[in-house]
């Protein structure tokens, strides 16, 4: 590694680590302020609050890493430009792309570490923060359990609901089975199946409802309704919303397996496909940021100091985040193909940045 590469990386990581400390602290502070009302309302102990905030840290690191890389890239290059170091490097034949190479390589490494964080630490932390919040702070047990192909839920009356797919946004459930037990809880006395259910005006409307009552002799009677209504209290929507399968609690392999299962049953997996690609796309933002930040940082250095650099970073970050978020929203809604919805912003910003790098004439 050449001397100037070491120098650039030293400056980059110095600013990156400082930015990381500041941004994670700010993230934790905002999270605590946002949650403080719930902490005090449910009389959470100091231990509960501390563990909740600690398990938020892997999530904080994951979310703030792209902006920290962006800040470090802009400020490193703009500082070198103000000190005429870029001019000195270019005078010996180095292009802007070559000067930017160590930062881009470092961003690639950070992007990989961010992906590993999302695959392991992030998913564990997301599950644990939800568990602490619902079970310890709110004293509400998460009564749902996901197997490889089903969602199992124990209702307040002791019955067990078996659901193939939940659509929280549209308040629908599909491939429904309900098992009701005797007073001892050891024998099934009734089994209900339905193709689908939808919450309408405080009632669950179940389609193709089949009810089987079992006798002590092992026989059963069967009754069929094309459509039947059950009160919402049978399985509370708020509880389903609380225990729904969150993509943030799954790693890439788990969400891919879940998508395959949904598709095999003929369900629409568009939202989860977009979420799966977002698990790859978000860490890649860290790699894309320097491509645009470096040439803009070199240009902005002629207009002012560190505040200009921070301003440039904010503009780049907000513009990218808006484009990425809009694309992801369209992808989840099925308005755009998943690849285009998730990676479209990456390609657009990366191509723009590469063009600026290789056509730099400063």
C-alpha positions as CSV (number, residue, x, y, z in Angstrom):
1,X,0.0,0.0,0.0
2,X,1.4,3.4,-1.0
3,X,2.0,6.2,1.4
4,X,-0.8,8.4,0.1
5,X,-3.3,5.5,0.3
6,X,-2.4,5.1,4.0
7,X,-2.8,8.8,4.5
8,X,-6.2,9.0,2.8
9,X,-7.5,5.9,4.7
10,X,-6.2,7.3,8.0
11,X,-8.1,10.6,7.4
12,X,-11.2,8.7,6.1
13,X,-11.5,6.3,9.1
14,X,-10.8,9.1,11.6
15,X,-13.8,11.1,10.3
16,X,-15.8,7.9,9.8
17,X,-15.4,6.7,13.4
18,X,-16.1,10.2,14.8
19,X,-19.2,10.4,12.7
20,X,-20.3,6.9,13.8
21,X,-20.0,7.7,17.4
22,X,-22.0,11.0,17.0
23,X,-24.7,9.4,14.8
24,X,-25.2,6.3,16.9
25,X,-25.5,8.5,20.0
26,X,-28.0,10.7,18.3
27,X,-29.9,7.7,17.1
28,X,-30.0,6.2,20.6
29,X,-31.1,9.6,22.1
30,X,-33.9,10.0,19.5
31,X,-35.1,6.4,20.2
32,X,-35.1,6.9,23.9
33,X,-37.1,10.2,23.6
34,X,-39.5,8.4,21.2
35,X,-40.0,5.5,23.6
36,X,-39.8,7.4,26.9
37,X,-43.6,7.9,27.0
38,X,-44.1,4.1,26.9
39,X,-41.3,3.5,29.4
40,X,-42.9,5.8,32.0
41,X,-46.5,4.7,31.1
42,X,-45.7,1.0,31.8
43,X,-43.3,1.8,34.6
44,X,-40.3,0.1,32.9
45,X,-37.3,-0.5,35.2
46,X,-33.9,0.9,34.6
47,X,-32.7,-2.6,33.7
48,X,-35.4,-3.0,31.1
49,X,-34.7,0.4,29.5
50,X,-31.0,-0.2,29.5
51,X,-31.3,-3.6,27.8
52,X,-33.7,-2.2,25.3
53,X,-31.4,0.6,24.3
54,X,-28.3,-1.7,24.2
55,X,-30.1,-4.1,21.7
56,X,-31.0,-1.1,19.6
57,X,-27.3,-0.4,19.0
58,X,-26.8,-3.0,16.2
59,X,-29.8,-1.5,14.5
60,X,-28.4,2.0,15.0
61,X,-25.1,1.0,13.5
62,X,-26.8,-0.6,10.5
63,X,-29.0,2.5,9.8
64,X,-26.4,5.2,10.2
65,X,-23.4,3.6,8.5
66,X,-24.2,4.9,5.0
67,X,-24.5,8.5,6.2
68,X,-21.3,8.2,8.2
69,X,-19.4,6.9,5.1
70,X,-20.9,9.7,3.1
71,X,-19.7,12.3,5.6
72,X,-16.3,10.8,5.8
73,X,-15.9,10.7,2.1
74,X,-17.0,14.3,1.5
75,X,-15.0,15.8,4.4
76,X,-11.8,13.8,3.6
77,X,-11.7,14.9,0.0
78,X,-12.8,18.4,0.6
79,X,-10.2,18.9,3.3
80,X,-7.5,17.5,1.0
81,X,-8.7,19.8,-1.8
82,X,-8.5,22.9,0.5
83,X,-5.0,22.0,1.5
84,X,-4.0,21.6,-2.2
85,X,-3.2,17.9,-1.6
86,X,-5.4,16.9,-4.5
87,X,-3.5,19.3,-6.8
88,X,-0.2,17.8,-5.6
89,X,-1.4,14.2,-6.3
90,X,-2.7,15.1,-9.7
91,X,0.6,16.8,-10.6
92,X,2.3,13.5,-10.4
93,X,-0.2,11.9,-12.8
94,X,-2.9,10.6,-10.4
95,X,-6.5,10.7,-11.6
96,X,-9.4,11.6,-9.4
97,X,-10.6,8.0,-9.7
98,X,-7.2,6.7,-8.5
99,X,-7.2,9.1,-5.5
100,X,-10.7,7.9,-4.6
101,X,-9.8,4.2,-4.9
102,X,-8.8,3.6,-1.2
103,X,-12.0,5.2,0.0
104,X,-14.1,3.1,-2.3
105,X,-12.4,-0.1,-1.3
106,X,-12.8,0.9,2.4
107,X,-16.5,1.6,1.8
108,X,-16.8,-1.9,0.1
109,X,-15.4,-3.5,3.3
110,X,-17.7,-1.5,5.5
111,X,-20.6,-2.4,3.3
112,X,-19.8,-6.1,3.7
113,X,-19.6,-5.7,7.5
114,X,-22.9,-3.9,7.5
115,X,-24.5,-6.8,5.6
116,X,-23.1,-9.3,8.2
117,X,-24.6,-7.1,10.9
118,X,-28.0,-7.2,9.2
119,X,-27.8,-11.0,8.8
120,X,-26.9,-11.8,12.4
121,X,-26.7,-9.0,15.0
122,X,-29.6,-7.0,13.5
123,X,-32.1,-9.8,13.4
124,X,-31.2,-11.0,16.9
125,X,-31.5,-7.5,18.2
126,X,-34.8,-6.8,16.5
127,X,-36.3,-10.0,18.1
128,X,-34.9,-9.1,21.5
129,X,-36.1,-5.5,21.5
130,X,-39.6,-6.6,20.5
131,X,-39.5,-9.2,23.2
132,X,-38.4,-6.7,25.9
133,X,-41.0,-4.2,24.8
134,X,-44.0,-6.5,24.6
135,X,-43.2,-9.1,27.3
136,X,-41.3,-7.3,29.9
137,X,-42.4,-3.7,29.6
138,X,-46.0,-4.1,28.4
139,X,-46.5,-7.5,30.0
140,X,-48.1,-8.8,26.8
141,X,-46.9,-12.2,25.8
142,X,-46.3,-12.6,22.0
143,X,-48.6,-15.5,21.5
144,X,-47.6,-16.2,17.9
145,X,-45.1,-18.7,16.6
146,X,-43.9,-19.2,13.1
147,X,-43.0,-22.6,11.8
148,X,-41.4,-23.1,8.4
149,X,-44.7,-22.9,6.6
150,X,-47.4,-21.7,9.0
151,X,-48.2,-19.2,11.7
152,X,-49.6,-20.6,15.0
153,X,-51.4,-18.4,17.4
154,X,-53.1,-19.1,20.8
155,X,-56.2,-17.0,21.3
156,X,-57.4,-15.8,24.7
157,X,-60.0,-18.5,24.8
158,X,-57.3,-21.2,24.5
159,X,-58.1,-22.1,20.9
160,X,-55.1,-22.4,18.5
161,X,-55.3,-20.7,15.2
162,X,-53.2,-21.9,12.2
163,X,-52.8,-19.3,9.5
164,X,-51.0,-19.7,6.2
165,X,-50.6,-16.0,5.4
166,X,-51.3,-12.7,7.1
167,X,-51.8,-9.4,5.3
168,X,-51.8,-6.8,8.0
169,X,-52.2,-3.9,5.6
170,X,-55.5,-5.3,4.1
171,X,-56.5,-7.0,7.4
172,X,-56.8,-10.4,5.8
173,X,-55.8,-13.9,6.7
174,X,-55.6,-17.0,4.4
175,X,-55.6,-20.7,4.8
176,X,-57.1,-20.6,8.2
177,X,-57.5,-23.5,10.7
178,X,-58.8,-23.3,14.3
179,X,-58.5,-26.0,16.9
180,X,-60.7,-25.9,20.0
181,X,-60.0,-28.1,23.0
182,X,-62.0,-29.5,26.0
183,X,-61.7,-28.0,29.5
184,X,-58.7,-30.1,30.3
185,X,-57.0,-28.8,27.1
186,X,-56.0,-32.3,26.1
187,X,-58.5,-33.3,23.4
188,X,-59.7,-31.5,20.3
189,X,-63.5,-31.0,20.4
190,X,-63.8,-28.8,17.3
191,X,-61.9,-28.0,14.2
192,X,-62.7,-25.1,11.9
193,X,-61.2,-24.4,8.4
194,X,-61.6,-21.5,6.1
195,X,-60.0,-20.4,2.8
196,X,-59.7,-16.8,3.9
197,X,-60.8,-14.2,6.4
198,X,-61.1,-10.4,6.4
199,X,-61.8,-8.0,9.2
200,X,-64.8,-5.9,8.3
201,X,-66.6,-3.5,10.7
202,X,-65.3,-5.3,13.8
203,X,-66.0,-8.9,12.6
204,X,-64.0,-11.5,10.8
205,X,-65.7,-12.6,7.6
206,X,-64.5,-16.2,6.8
207,X,-65.0,-17.7,3.4
208,X,-65.8,-21.4,2.8
209,X,-66.2,-22.0,6.5
210,X,-66.2,-25.7,7.5
211,X,-66.9,-26.7,11.2
212,X,-66.3,-30.2,12.5
213,X,-67.4,-31.3,16.0
214,X,-65.7,-34.4,17.4
215,X,-67.4,-36.8,19.8
216,X,-65.8,-38.9,22.5
217,X,-66.2,-41.9,20.3
218,X,-63.9,-40.5,17.6
219,X,-66.7,-39.6,15.2
220,X,-67.6,-36.1,14.0
221,X,-70.3,-34.0,12.5
222,X,-69.6,-31.5,9.8
223,X,-71.3,-28.2,8.9
224,X,-70.4,-26.0,5.9
225,X,-71.1,-22.3,5.3
226,X,-70.1,-20.3,2.2
227,X,-69.4,-17.4,4.5
228,X,-69.6,-16.9,8.2
229,X,-68.9,-14.0,10.6
230,X,-67.0,-14.3,13.8
231,X,-66.4,-11.4,16.3
232,X,-63.0,-9.7,16.2
233,X,-62.4,-10.9,19.8
234,X,-62.0,-14.4,18.4
235,X,-58.6,-13.4,17.2
236,X,-57.7,-9.8,17.9
237,X,-56.3,-7.8,15.1
238,X,-54.1,-5.8,17.4
239,X,-52.5,-9.1,18.6
240,X,-51.9,-10.2,15.0
241,X,-50.3,-6.9,14.2
242,X,-48.1,-7.2,17.3
243,X,-46.8,-10.7,16.4
244,X,-46.8,-10.5,12.6
245,X,-43.7,-11.8,10.8
246,X,-41.4,-8.9,10.5
247,X,-38.8,-9.1,7.7
248,X,-36.3,-7.3,10.0
249,X,-36.5,-10.3,12.3
250,X,-35.4,-12.7,9.5
251,X,-32.1,-13.1,7.8
252,X,-31.8,-13.5,4.0
253,X,-32.0,-17.3,4.0
254,X,-35.1,-17.3,6.2
255,X,-37.0,-14.7,4.2
256,X,-36.1,-16.5,1.0
257,X,-37.5,-19.7,2.3
258,X,-40.6,-17.9,3.5
259,X,-41.1,-16.4,0.0
260,X,-40.7,-19.9,-1.6
261,X,-43.4,-21.2,0.7
262,X,-45.8,-18.4,0.0
263,X,-45.3,-18.8,-3.8
264,X,-45.8,-22.6,-3.6
265,X,-49.3,-22.0,-2.1
266,X,-50.2,-19.4,-4.8
267,X,-50.0,-16.4,-2.5
268,X,-48.7,-13.0,-3.6
269,X,-45.1,-12.6,-2.2
270,X,-44.4,-9.2,-3.9
271,X,-43.9,-7.4,-0.6
272,X,-41.5,-9.9,0.8
273,X,-39.5,-10.2,-2.4
274,X,-38.9,-6.4,-2.3
275,X,-38.0,-6.7,1.4
276,X,-35.5,-9.5,0.6
277,X,-33.7,-7.4,-2.0
278,X,-33.8,-4.4,0.4
279,X,-31.7,-6.6,2.8
280,X,-29.0,-6.6,0.1
281,X,-29.7,-3.1,-1.2
282,X,-29.4,-1.2,2.0
283,X,-25.8,-2.3,2.8
284,X,-24.9,-1.5,-0.8
285,X,-25.8,2.1,-0.2
286,X,-22.5,2.4,1.8
287,X,-20.6,1.4,-1.4
288,X,-22.5,3.8,-3.6
289,X,-22.2,6.9,-1.4
290,X,-18.5,7.6,-2.0
291,X,-18.9,7.4,-5.8
292,X,-21.0,10.5,-5.7
293,X,-19.7,12.1,-2.6
294,X,-16.0,12.3,-3.6
295,X,-16.3,14.3,-6.8
296,X,-18.9,16.6,-5.2
297,X,-16.7,17.0,-2.2
298,X,-13.8,18.0,-4.4
299,X,-15.9,20.6,-6.1
300,X,-17.6,21.9,-2.9
301,X,-14.2,22.6,-1.3
302,X,-13.7,25.6,-3.5
303,X,-16.9,27.2,-2.1
304,X,-16.3,27.0,1.6
305,X,-15.2,24.9,4.6
306,X,-16.6,22.0,6.6
307,X,-20.1,23.4,6.7
308,X,-20.3,23.2,3.0
309,X,-19.1,19.6,3.1
310,X,-21.7,18.7,5.6
311,X,-24.4,20.5,3.5
312,X,-23.4,18.6,0.4
313,X,-23.6,15.3,2.4
314,X,-27.1,16.2,3.7
315,X,-28.3,16.9,0.1
316,X,-26.8,13.7,-1.3
317,X,-28.2,11.6,1.6
318,X,-31.7,13.1,1.5
319,X,-31.9,12.8,-2.3
320,X,-30.7,9.2,-2.3
321,X,-32.9,8.2,0.6
322,X,-36.0,9.7,-1.0
323,X,-35.3,7.9,-4.3
324,X,-34.5,4.6,-2.6
325,X,-37.6,4.8,-0.3
326,X,-40.0,5.7,-3.1
327,X,-38.6,2.9,-5.3
328,X,-39.0,0.4,-2.4
329,X,-42.6,1.5,-1.7
330,X,-43.5,1.0,-5.4
331,X,-41.8,-2.4,-5.3
332,X,-43.8,-3.5,-2.2
333,X,-47.0,-2.4,-3.9
334,X,-46.1,-4.3,-7.1
335,X,-45.9,-1.1,-9.2
336,X,-42.2,-1.8,-10.1
337,X,-40.2,-5.0,-10.5
338,X,-38.2,-5.8,-7.3
339,X,-34.8,-5.4,-8.9
340,X,-35.6,-2.0,-10.4
341,X,-37.4,-0.7,-7.2
342,X,-34.5,-1.6,-4.9
343,X,-31.4,-1.2,-7.1
344,X,-32.6,1.6,-9.4
345,X,-31.4,4.3,-7.1
346,X,-28.0,2.5,-6.7
347,X,-27.5,2.3,-10.4
348,X,-28.5,5.9,-11.1
349,X,-26.3,7.4,-8.3
350,X,-23.4,5.1,-9.0
351,X,-23.4,5.9,-12.7
352,X,-23.6,9.6,-12.0
353,X,-20.7,9.4,-9.6
354,X,-18.5,7.3,-11.8
355,X,-19.1,9.7,-14.7
356,X,-18.0,12.6,-12.5
357,X,-15.0,10.8,-11.2
358,X,-13.7,9.8,-14.7
359,X,-14.4,13.2,-16.3
360,X,-12.9,15.3,-13.4
361,X,-10.9,18.2,-14.7
362,X,-10.2,20.0,-11.5
